């Protein structure tokens, strides 16, 4: 087979070597990054997951249920360190009380924000002292109960709004272009009068899926 050249300097095999096994997530380099931590606590010989209720005075999502976590900062050497730092700050513990056991798949909320979920064990949970500036309260859900649940699913639709500075003149049909509405399926869990939804429920649903479908023991 005759070698095909590109620009008289790169053959097709060279191109193939550059793209094979590429597992990069396009846009990850420029996206904002956050990390969350799924804390496991051993309670009466049963694993439970700890969750937080966000403080009422917070500007974003007050009162929502979430995992410990937050935005990655320059001082963090990695998103793993972000998850540990944020957990320590929110729960009033030290990193010595966290045993990381793994990282789950990346959650792409939008092209501008990626979430990196980690899973680990909280040792000596009796030492937890939630930061009242960020956390209203904490509670736990038994993992065996979660593994039996099928969350409710509800659809949200977001429409495209016109922007004055968007170059409509450079695309076919201009402002009449058939932009697609964005549809998001939101899972909902209800536990003892609390509702878990949104990003937290999506991460939780995936964690439960892995627990139910990756049985290697």
FENCORBEL-V703049 format. One record per residue. SS is DSSP state (helix for helix, strand for strand, loop for the rest). PHI is phi in whole degrees, -180 to 180 (NA if undefined). Layout:
SS,PHI
SS,PHI
//
This chain:
loop,NA
loop,-72
loop,-70
loop,-93
strand,-101
strand,-119
loop,64
loop,62
loop,-141
strand,-130
strand,-89
helix,-65
helix,-67
helix,-67
helix,-65
helix,-62
helix,-64
helix,-74
helix,-104
loop,-68
loop,58
loop,-77
loop,-108
loop,-67
loop,-98
loop,-62
loop,97
loop,-65
loop,-64
loop,-100
loop,-75
strand,-73
strand,-125
strand,-131
strand,-131
strand,-125
strand,-123
strand,-95
strand,-87
strand,-98
strand,-128
strand,-86
strand,-128
loop,52
loop,64
strand,-132
strand,-77
strand,-126
strand,-105
strand,-91
strand,-130
strand,-114
strand,-105
strand,-66
loop,-60
loop,-67
loop,-86
loop,-67
loop,-74
loop,-106
loop,53
loop,-62
loop,83
loop,-72
strand,-94
strand,-152
loop,-90
strand,-58
strand,155
strand,171
strand,-72
loop,-69
loop,-120
loop,-60
loop,-72
loop,-80
loop,-76
loop,-163
helix,-69
helix,-62
helix,-66
helix,-61
helix,-61
helix,-68
helix,-60
helix,-64
helix,-64
helix,-63
helix,-65
helix,-81
helix,-102
loop,67
loop,-122
loop,-108
helix,-65
helix,-67
helix,-95
strand,-115
strand,-115
strand,-72
strand,-119
strand,169
strand,-120
strand,-90
strand,-67
strand,-72
strand,-102
strand,-96
strand,-76
strand,-145
loop,-68
loop,-109
strand,-144
strand,-112
strand,-114
strand,-115
strand,-89
strand,-122
strand,-126
strand,-165
strand,-108
strand,-97
loop,-82
loop,50
helix,-61
helix,-66
helix,-86
loop,-64
loop,-132
loop,-56
loop,-75
loop,-65
loop,-71
loop,-121
strand,-123
strand,-78
strand,-165
strand,-125
strand,-155
strand,-126
strand,-126
strand,-63
helix,-61
helix,-58
helix,-66
helix,-60
loop,-68
loop,-101
loop,-93
loop,-115
loop,-67
strand,-67
strand,-123
strand,-134
strand,-98
strand,-116
strand,-121
strand,-116
loop,-97
loop,-79
loop,-100
loop,-66
loop,-119
loop,-63
loop,-98
loop,-78
loop,-77
helix,-59
helix,-68
helix,-101
loop,-122
loop,-61
loop,77
helix,55
helix,-69
helix,-89
loop,-60
loop,-83
loop,-64
loop,-86
loop,-69
strand,-93
strand,-114
strand,-125
strand,-95
strand,-105
strand,-83
strand,-130
strand,-115
strand,-119
strand,-142
loop,49
loop,83
strand,-111
strand,-114
strand,-110
loop,-147
helix,68
helix,-57
helix,-60
helix,-68
helix,-66
helix,-65
helix,-62
helix,-62
helix,-68
helix,-60
helix,-63
helix,-59
helix,-64
helix,-65
helix,-85
helix,-116
loop,-118
loop,-98
loop,-96
loop,-78
//
